[in-house]
């Protein structure tokens, strides 16, 4: 049976959408009117490199067994879908059209899979031992999540790295690091089983007889997506410096001992919450992967382009660490650098 998936966000969301459509499922991307019109007229294109090949393949939605279309937030009817995926940057959820769409999603009680770096508050409420009220200051507006039932929201670690190429249309995405999406289970076993079916369907996809990277991996553990936090604090947010943005590779490798200390501290924090050590990514493996990440993170690019708000996973990690008595000067330094850069941006737009 074909499943219908609504994905909020047509940029990074088109990567998951393409994988789902390759597996025969129907996907609707929620985006601005101009982007929706472009996708509905020309389709989407995701460029990804298969194992053993030097050049990226262009995977176009028009050639896939599943359908990909697009709508504006006002036109989306979440009750028509089996699953909602959240793939926008966290500050975008405060826009009026998205806020009202979130309210309709919560009212329809459709299970939601977040592929944001920023964990939604309803998911954080599922983690034991956290006072989520103390985390609300890390969100642009925590109230947008009030209507969601925590058991209907889960988190997927968005490990693949992808970006829109300069000079290309909003319907094109280039995958730089084709790693896997790692999802935690839902509270309801039926919803988790739906994720496992999608996992199996994506696994079965081939292109010219070859395996296609970027899989969906579903875990019974709530804590698997938390492995991304150490990567974000060590690399992505440390791309923000007082003098501008730097590449993730530079952020990680300029001072490898400092990077290791931050990475292992955040890993320890996740284990204190309940994460299993074997579900975490060793620092050495992450550092090797970071060698190929030659661009600043999306967070750093947003800051340096003047954004007054970005996703603040760094502040979530800092706040949880303080609750658990696990502060770290490296984490505090990261938060301070990002705070200062965003404060400068807010002054410019005031």
Beta strands, then each sheet from edge to edge (+ up, - down):
strand 1: 4-8
strand 2: 26-30
strand 3: 45-48
strand 4: 57-60
strand 5: 68-71
strand 6: 83-86
strand 7: 112-114
strand 8: 153-158
strand 9: 161-163
strand 10: 172-177
strand 11: 181-184
strand 12: 206-207
strand 13: 210-211
strand 14: 216-219
strand 15: 240-241
strand 16: 244-245
sheet 1: 5+ 2+ 1+ 6+ 7+ 8+ 11- 14-
sheet 2: 4+ 3- 10- 9+
sheet 3: 12+ 13-
sheet 4: 15+ 16-
end
